[in-house]
Amino acid sequence: MWLQKEFRLTAKPRGFHLITSEVLAAVGEIASCKVGLLHLFIKHTSASLTINENVDPTVRQDFESFFSRAVPEDEPYYRHRDEGSDDLPAHIKSSLLGASVSIPVADGRLNMGIWQGIYLCEHRNSGGRRTLVAILCGE
């Protein structure tokens, strides 16, 4: 099986958000895949994807705090300022975290660790709805 789907997430505020349930709802075909691979790609340069802790919300809050401190806004050496003070830092954060994740599929489920979930990393104050491309391959 090869499947490619494009779907939009609900708009999220700046921060790190669990989107595992939105992905599963959008790619219901995972349930019929015995063994395979789900690849997710975000079609934006100011948001990213990663996999991490799925239970304790303070982890997501700490991620936001860390990245805001590591890549601050309004640095005097930034030249790209066309879309506001959060724009260039969002691009940098997106490059650090990446635009895609790949997740094994086994017996109709994502084969992740019990404490793992898929994050949308929204780096803009008002990023809007984000578009993902999902590619599912397997049998």
C-alpha positions in Angstrom: 0.0 0.0 0.0 1.1 3.5 -0.8 -1.0 6.4 0.3 -0.3 10.1 0.2 -2.7 12.5 2.0 -2.6 16.2 2.6 -4.6 17.6 5.6 -4.8 20.7 7.8 -4.5 20.9 11.5 -6.5 23.2 13.6 -4.8 26.5 14.3 -2.7 26.5 17.5 -1.1 29.2 19.5 2.6 29.5 19.8 4.1 26.5 21.6 4.4 22.7 21.4 1.2 20.8 20.8 0.4 17.1 20.8 -1.2 16.3 17.4 -1.1 12.5 17.5 -4.9 12.2 17.6 -5.4 14.7 14.7 -2.9 12.7 12.6 -4.7 9.4 13.4 -8.1 11.0 12.5 -6.7 12.3 9.2 -5.0 9.1 8.2 -7.5 6.4 9.3 -5.9 4.0 6.8 -3.2 3.3 9.5 -5.7 0.9 11.1 -5.6 -1.4 8.1 -1.8 -1.4 7.8 -0.2 -4.6 9.3 3.4 -3.4 8.9 4.6 -0.1 7.4 5.9 3.4 7.8 4.1 6.8 8.3 6.1 9.8 7.1 4.8 13.2 8.0 6.0 16.5 6.4 4.9 20.0 7.3 4.6 22.4 4.4 5.7 25.5 6.4 9.0 27.2 7.2 8.0 28.6 10.6 6.6 25.5 12.3 8.1 22.0 12.8 7.4 18.5 13.8 9.1 16.3 16.5 8.3 13.3 18.7 8.5 13.5 22.5 6.7 13.2 25.8 3.0 12.7 25.5 1.7 12.9 29.1 3.2 15.7 31.2 2.3 19.1 29.7 5.2 20.8 31.5 7.5 19.1 29.0 5.9 21.0 26.2 6.0 24.2 28.2 9.7 23.7 29.0 10.4 23.1 25.3 8.8 26.5 24.5 10.8 28.2 27.2 14.0 26.6 26.1 13.6 27.5 22.4 12.4 31.1 23.2 15.6 31.6 25.2 17.9 29.8 22.7 16.5 31.7 19.7 15.3 35.1 21.1 13.3 37.7 19.2 14.5 41.2 18.2 18.2 40.5 18.0 19.9 43.5 16.4 21.8 41.3 13.8 18.5 39.9 12.3 17.9 41.3 8.8 14.7 39.3 8.0 12.0 41.3 9.8 9.2 41.5 7.1 6.6 39.6 9.1 7.3 40.6 12.6 9.7 39.9 15.4 8.8 36.3 15.7 9.4 35.5 12.0 13.1 34.9 11.7 13.3 33.1 15.1 10.5 30.8 13.8 12.5 29.9 10.7 15.6 29.1 12.8 13.6 27.0 15.3 12.0 25.2 12.4 15.4 24.4 10.9 16.7 23.1 14.2 13.8 20.7 14.8 13.0 19.8 11.2 10.1 19.5 8.8 9.4 15.8 9.1 9.1 12.7 11.2 8.9 9.0 10.3 7.0 6.6 12.5 6.8 2.8 12.2 3.4 1.2 11.9 2.6 -2.2 13.3 -0.7 -4.1 13.5 -2.8 -1.0 12.6 -1.1 1.3 15.2 1.7 3.8 15.4 4.6 1.8 16.8 5.9 4.5 19.2 6.9 4.2 22.8 4.2 4.4 25.5 5.3 8.0 26.4 5.8 9.3 22.9 3.5 11.6 20.9 3.7 13.7 17.7 4.3 17.4 18.3 3.4 20.3 16.2 6.0 22.9 17.1 4.3 26.3 16.4 6.9 29.0 16.4 4.8 31.9 15.4 2.4 33.9 17.6 -0.3 33.5 15.0 0.7 30.7 12.6 -2.8 29.7 11.6 -3.8 26.3 10.3 -0.8 24.2 9.3 -0.8 21.8 6.4 0.8 18.3 6.7 1.5 15.7 4.0 1.2 12.1 5.2 2.8 9.2 3.3 1.8 5.8 4.5 3.5 2.8 2.9 3.1 -0.8 4.0 0.9 -3.8 3.8 
